[in-house]
Amino acid sequence: MEQQAAAPPEVRNLINYLRSSKSGIKNRTGVLNGKRIDYFKGKSAVKALLQPAYLKVKNAPKVGTEDEAIAVLRSALPYAFYLLVERGTGSPKPLQVVQMQSFKPDGYYAWFYEGSQLTTYLGGAAMVAVILGGVMFPLWPPIMRLGVWYLSIGLLGLIGLFFVIAIIRLIFYIITLIVASPGIWIFPQLFADVGFVESFIPLWEWDLPKKKGKKKKSKDGKEKEKAAKGGAASEGASSEKTVPVPRQAQQASIEEVEDEDA
C-alpha cells in the first residue's frame, strides 16, 4: 500500500513492535470482504505501549502515559497499517471498515500489515536451497558426497546406540528386580530433563521410591499440642504447691520459732 510505504521509520518500528509477539496484543480472527484477517482491540494496543518491552524498541515514538499512547496510535492511522472496523455477529466475526477513522481504546482495528517478512524470505530461501541441493546431489563433488554419507551414518549410529542402551538398561533392570529387589537402573537420568552429560550420571542407581516430605502439622493439631503442654505445666505447678510437709519437719520448725521468741 502507498500509505504504508510512505511511513517514517519511527512509525514502522512502532508497527513492527505491535505486530510482534513481544507486544502481547491479543489478535482475533475476523472476515473482511470474504477474507480472514486479524484484528485487535484498541485497549490492548495502549497497554502494549506502556509495557517495559516497548522501551527497548529503538527509534520509536516515546510514550509515558495512557494519553500519550492513544495519541501515538492515532497518529499512525493515516498510514493504514490498521483501520477501525465494526464487528457483526457470527463466528468468525464479519468486519467492515468504518469510513470516519479515529482511535479509541474501546474500538476494534483490523490489521492490513503482516509484519516484517525478513524471516519468511530467509526461510523460503533456505527451503529452496535444500531442495536444489537434494536434487543436484549426483552432481556434487565426490568428496562432498562422501562427507555427507559419513555424517548420515554417524547420526544413524548415535540414534541406534541410544536405542540399544535403552533396551539393555530395561533388561538389566528386570533381571535385578527379580534377583536383587528393588532393582537397579543403569543411567537412571537417561530420560530425565537434563543436559547430555548429566544423562549418564550416575552410572547406576537403586530403584528406591522417592521420600516424601514430612507433612506439616495442622493448626488444630498444633493448638491441641500446645494445650496439652500447658495442661501438663499447670499440673506440675499445682503438684509442687500441694506436696505435704512431714509432721517431724513441722514440729522442728515450731521448736525453732519458740527458741527464737525465747
Helices and strands as residue ranges (DSSP letters): H 2-5, H 9-19, G 21-23, E 28-32, E 35-41, H 42-49, H 52-55, H 66-75, G 77-79, E 82-87, E 93-97, E 108-111, H 118-135, G 137-139, H 142-179, E 184-186, G 198-200, E 204-206, H 219-241, H 247-261
